[in-house]
Amino acid sequence: MGQTSRITPLWTVQDVADYLRVPVQTLYSWRTQGYGPPARRMGKYLRYRPEDVMSWLDHLDDRVA
């Protein structure tokens, strides 16, 4: 038989907030500022691909000002 492909579920705003340990409102604020991990609008909902969130996090500048 063929392989069964497992689809990675998309993350909700709450999932991303929990992962990054920031308030949900921070994600909405970042989005209006053009900052933060990329999200996709699905109707009235925002959804995030986990790999996009992790890639965004990996590319942050880790220098402290």
N, C-alpha and C positions, 0 to 999 in steps of 0.2 A: 504494500500500500504506500501511497505518497506521504510525505511529511505534513504534519499539521502545523501551520504557522500560528504562532501566538502573537496576537496584536497587543502592543503596549498601550494601556489605557491613557487617555489624555488626563492631565491634571486640571483641577478646578483652581480658582483663585485661592480658596482656602488651603488646598493642598500645597500650592507654591508658598503661600504665607507661612505655613507650618514648616516646610522644608527650609526656607530661608530664615525662619524665626523673626519675621517682621509682621506688623499688623496688616490686615487686608487693605486698609485704607492707604497704607504706604504704597502698595502695588498699584492701586488706582491713581495715586498722586504721581508716581513715577511714569505711568503710562501717559498721562497728560503732558508731562515734561519731555517725552520722547526718550525716556531712560527705562532701564529694567529689562527683564527677559522678554523676548517676543511672544506675543499672544495672538491667537486667532479668534475672531468673533464668529460664533455659531448662533445665529439668531440674536437673542438678547444676552447670550452667555459668552464669557471669555474662557478659552481653553488653551492650555500650554502643553507642548510636547516636552516630556521630561528631559530628553537629550538637548533641547534648546535651552532649557533653564540651566542645566549643568554646564553647557558650553558657554553661556553668558557669564556664569559664575567663574569659570576657569579663565576667562579673558579679562576679568577685572584687574585693575592695577592694584597690587597689594602693598604698595608703599604707603606709609602713614605720613600725613602732612605734618 
